[in-house]
Amino acid sequence: MSKILKTQFCAGISDISDSYAGFILDQWGVLHDGEKPYEGVLDCLKELRARKKYIIILSNSGKRSDVNKERLKKIGIGPSLYDQIVTSGEMTWQGIHDQTDGFFTGLGRKVYVISRGGDRSIVEGLDVEVVEDPAQANFLIISGSDAPEKTIEDYEPVLKIAVRKRLTALCANPDSRGVMGSQRVMGAGTIARRYQDFGGVVHYIGKPHQPIFKHCIKILQDHSIYPGQTIMIGDSLTHDILGGNLVNIDTCLTKTGLHSMAFTNASTPASVDKALTLLANQYNNTRPKYLVNSLKWGNPLPDRKHKKRAAR
């Protein structure tokens, strides 16, 4: 019988920063809500950078890394605050470009794309043709959804055609739900799972699946940072925490993002632990090593202390 991990509650990232050299951070639900950074995030990133931590932003975004870089910049999270962005969309693009590794081999050159707002950036620059009729495609990409405007039922006619054609689907964003401001909306992963329900074959590219985590680990090892010195910080037990646990790196869950409602009425350590246990029970007892309210530094910053003393 496996031992259930006891989660340590932290006031902020300052409580654990000295234990790690590599920080893998989820994007939506941890850094921002899709519209603006959470309070304290910018200060926390600056503190980590000041301590020479290597920061990778790891996202199940169906868009490429450069697109995410620009989006982060627009909401105030500039490239000086992290080292690299790794996205499932980028890994999908690279795999389609090469078509030499694993399930990418021999996919073909005609693709039908299911994305948010008709976005095609995931195939821009590739030697593929985007077709408007799934019956004419060689494979399918599922990288986003138009929820809440569209429901899962709106996608079913296309999925049924693709199943009849026996198209392989690449899910470039395994998230079943996404954060959009204060809303929780259907993610691309929900569409991919419905395709499986119909009998379709789906390959998931992103968290919690190991290849994308191993890619991040390799980046860190190239900078002499090893799994024992690395932590994954995310807002999703089923993607961020499970994925980190699967590759044996420590994990930290934030109360912001997808699971925020689970902690709404939890104000004492005992009630927080109960809320976390109830949540973990829904995800095969997946638990993080640490729990924080949000990606904030926690303790007052040294320069702020100094200013307060000087003002007396």
C-alpha positions in Angstrom: 0.0 0.0 0.0 1.5 3.3 -1.1 2.0 6.1 1.4 -0.2 9.1 0.9 1.9 12.3 0.7 1.4 14.9 3.4 1.1 18.3 1.8 3.0 21.2 3.4 1.1 24.5 3.5 3.3 27.5 2.6 2.8 31.3 3.0 4.4 31.9 -0.3 7.2 30.7 -2.7 9.8 32.2 -0.4 9.2 29.3 1.9 10.5 26.8 -0.7 12.7 28.8 -3.0 16.0 27.9 -1.4 15.3 24.2 -2.0 15.1 24.4 -5.8 17.2 25.8 -8.7 14.7 25.0 -11.5 11.1 26.2 -11.5 8.6 24.9 -14.0 5.5 27.1 -13.9 2.1 26.6 -15.4 0.7 29.6 -17.3 -3.1 30.0 -17.1 -4.4 29.8 -13.5 -0.9 30.4 -12.0 0.6 33.4 -13.7 -2.6 35.0 -14.9 -6.3 34.4 -15.5 -6.2 34.9 -19.2 -6.6 38.7 -18.9 -4.1 39.9 -16.3 -1.4 38.6 -13.9 -2.5 37.5 -10.5 -1.6 39.8 -7.6 2.0 39.3 -6.5 3.1 37.3 -9.5 5.4 39.9 -11.0 7.2 40.5 -7.7 7.5 36.7 -7.2 9.1 36.2 -10.6 11.5 39.1 -10.0 12.6 37.6 -6.7 13.2 34.2 -8.3 15.2 35.8 -11.1 17.2 37.8 -8.5 18.2 34.5 -6.9 19.3 33.1 -10.3 16.5 30.5 -10.5 16.0 29.0 -14.0 12.3 29.5 -14.9 10.4 27.5 -17.6 6.8 28.4 -18.3 5.1 25.1 -19.3 1.7 25.4 -20.9 -0.8 23.2 -22.6 -1.5 26.1 -24.9 -2.3 24.9 -28.5 -0.3 27.9 -29.7 3.4 28.1 -30.4 5.9 29.4 -27.9 6.5 32.8 -29.6 2.8 33.4 -29.7 2.6 32.8 -26.0 5.6 35.0 -25.4 3.8 37.9 -27.1 0.6 37.3 -25.3 2.4 37.3 -21.9 4.2 40.5 -22.8 0.9 42.2 -23.6 -0.5 41.5 -20.1 2.7 42.6 -18.4 4.8 39.5 -18.0 7.9 40.3 -20.0 10.6 37.9 -21.3 13.1 39.1 -18.7 11.0 37.4 -16.0 11.6 33.8 -17.2 14.0 31.8 -19.3 12.0 29.7 -21.7 8.4 28.9 -22.7 7.5 25.3 -23.6 4.0 24.7 -25.1 2.2 21.6 -26.3 1.5 23.6 -29.5 5.2 24.1 -30.1 5.9 20.4 -29.6 3.1 19.6 -32.0 4.5 22.0 -34.6 7.9 20.5 -34.4 6.6 16.9 -34.6 4.5 17.7 -37.7 7.4 19.5 -39.3 9.7 16.5 -38.9 7.2 13.6 -39.1 10.0 11.2 -38.2 9.3 10.4 -34.5 6.7 8.1 -33.0 3.1 8.8 -33.9 4.1 11.9 -36.0 5.7 9.6 -38.6 3.8 9.7 -41.9 0.8 11.7 -40.8 0.3 13.2 -44.3 0.0 16.7 -45.7 -3.7 17.5 -45.4 -5.0 18.6 -42.0 -8.3 19.7 -40.5 -7.8 22.0 -37.5 -10.2 22.5 -34.6 -9.0 25.6 -32.8 -10.2 28.8 -31.0 -11.4 31.5 -33.3 -10.2 29.7 -36.4 -6.6 30.1 -35.4 -4.1 28.4 -37.7 -0.8 29.5 -36.1 -0.1 25.9 -35.1 0.5 24.9 -38.7 1.9 28.2 -40.1 5.3 27.6 -41.8 4.6 23.9 -42.2 4.4 22.0 -45.5 0.7 21.1 -44.9 -2.6 22.1 -46.4 -5.4 23.1 -44.1 -8.7 21.7 -45.5 -12.2 22.9 -44.7 -13.7 19.4 -45.0 -12.5 16.7 -42.6 -13.4 14.1 -45.3 -10.5 15.5 -47.3 -7.9 15.4 -44.5 -5.1 13.0 -43.6 -5.1 13.9 -39.9 -6.8 16.1 -37.4 -5.5 18.7 -34.9 -7.4 19.7 -31.9 -5.8 22.7 -30.3 -8.6 24.8 -28.8 -12.4 25.3 -28.5 -14.8 28.2 -29.1 -16.4 27.6 -25.7 -18.6 29.0 -24.3 -20.1 30.1 -27.6 -19.9 26.4 -28.8 -20.8 23.3 -26.8 -19.3 19.8 -27.3 -22.4 18.9 -29.3 -21.5 21.5 -31.9 -18.3 19.6 -32.7 -19.8 16.2 -33.0 -20.7 16.3 -36.7 -17.1 17.0 -37.6 -15.8 14.4 -35.2 -18.1 11.7 -36.6 -16.9 12.4 -40.2 -13.3 12.2 -39.0 -14.0 8.9 -37.3 -15.5 7.4 -40.5 -12.3 8.5 -42.3 -10.2 6.9 -39.5 -8.2 10.1 -39.0 -5.5 10.2 -36.3 -6.1 13.2 -34.0 -3.3 15.2 -32.4 -4.6 17.0 -29.2 -2.3 19.9 -28.8 -4.0 21.0 -25.6 -5.0 18.2 -23.3 -6.8 20.5 -20.8 -10.4 19.6 -20.4 -11.2 23.0 -18.9 -9.6 26.3 -19.2 -9.5 29.6 -17.3 -10.9 32.7 -19.0 -11.2 35.6 -16.6 -13.7 34.4 -13.9 -15.1 31.7 -16.2 -14.2 28.0 -16.5 -14.6 27.0 -20.1 -14.4 23.8 -22.1 -10.9 23.0 -23.3 -9.6 21.1 -26.3 -9.1 18.0 -24.2 -12.9 17.6 -23.8 -13.3 17.6 -27.6 -10.4 15.0 -28.0 -12.0 12.7 -25.4 -15.4 12.9 -27.2 -13.5 11.9 -30.4 -12.2 8.8 -28.4 -15.7 8.1 -27.3 -16.7 7.8 -30.9 -13.8 5.4 -31.6 -11.2 7.8 -32.8 -7.5 7.6 -32.1 -6.0 10.5 -30.2 -2.4 11.3 -29.3 -2.1 13.9 -26.5 0.8 16.3 -26.5 1.2 18.1 -23.2 0.7 17.8 -19.5 0.3 15.4 -17.7 2.0 13.2 -20.3 5.7 12.5 -19.8 7.3 13.6 -23.1 6.7 17.4 -22.5 8.0 17.1 -18.9 11.1 15.2 -20.0 11.7 17.9 -22.5 11.7 20.5 -19.7 14.0 18.3 -17.6 16.5 18.0 -20.4 16.5 21.8 -20.8 17.3 22.1 -17.1 19.9 19.4 -17.1 21.7 21.3 -19.9 22.0 24.0 -17.3 23.2 21.6 -14.7 19.9 21.5 -12.8 18.6 18.0 -12.1 15.1 16.6 -11.2 15.9 16.7 -7.4 16.5 20.4 -7.7 13.3 21.1 -9.8 9.7 21.9 -8.8 6.5 22.1 -10.9 4.0 24.7 -9.8 0.5 24.5 -11.2 -3.2 24.9 -10.6 -4.4 21.5 -11.9 -4.0 18.2 -10.0 -4.8 16.2 -13.1 -2.3 18.0 -15.4 0.4 19.8 -13.4 0.7 17.9 -10.2 0.1 14.4 -11.7 2.6 15.2 -14.5 5.3 16.3 -12.1 4.7 13.3 -9.9 5.0 10.9 -12.9 8.5 12.2 -13.6 9.5 12.3 -9.9 9.9 16.0 -9.5 8.4 17.9 -6.5 5.1 19.7 -7.0 3.3 22.7 -5.6 -0.4 23.5 -6.1 -1.8 27.0 -6.2 -5.4 27.7 -5.0 -5.8 30.1 -7.9 -7.2 28.8 -11.3 -9.0 25.6 -11.9 -9.5 24.4 -8.3 -10.1 27.8 -6.6 -13.7 26.9 -5.8 -12.7 23.9 -3.8 -11.0 26.1 -1.2 -13.7 28.9 -1.1 -14.9 28.0 2.4 -11.6 26.7 3.8 -10.0 29.2 6.2 -8.2 27.1 8.8 -5.4 24.6 8.3 -7.7 21.8 9.1 -10.4 22.9 6.7 -7.8 23.5 3.9 -6.5 20.0 4.5 -10.0 18.6 4.3 -10.7 20.5 1.1 -7.5 19.3 -0.4 -8.2 15.7 0.6 -11.7 15.8 -1.0 -10.1 17.3 -4.1 -7.3 14.7 -4.3 -9.9 11.9 -3.9 -11.4 13.0 -7.2 -8.0 12.5 -8.9 -6.8 9.1 -7.7 -5.3 10.6 -4.5 -3.0 12.9 -6.5 -1.5 15.3 -4.0 1.2 18.0 -4.2 4.1 18.3 -1.9 3.3 21.9 -1.3 0.1 24.1 -1.3 0.2 27.9 -1.7 -2.6 30.5 -2.0 -1.1 31.9 -5.2 2.3 32.5 -6.9 3.3 35.2 -4.5 6.6 35.6 -2.7 4.9 35.5 0.7 7.0 37.4 3.1 7.5 41.2 2.7 10.2 42.0 0.2 13.5 43.2 1.8 13.4 46.6 0.0 9.9 47.2 1.3 11.0 46.4 4.8 13.8 48.9 4.4 11.5 51.6 3.1 9.1 51.1 6.1 12.0 51.5 8.6 13.3 54.5 6.8 9.9 56.2 7.0 9.7 55.9 10.8 
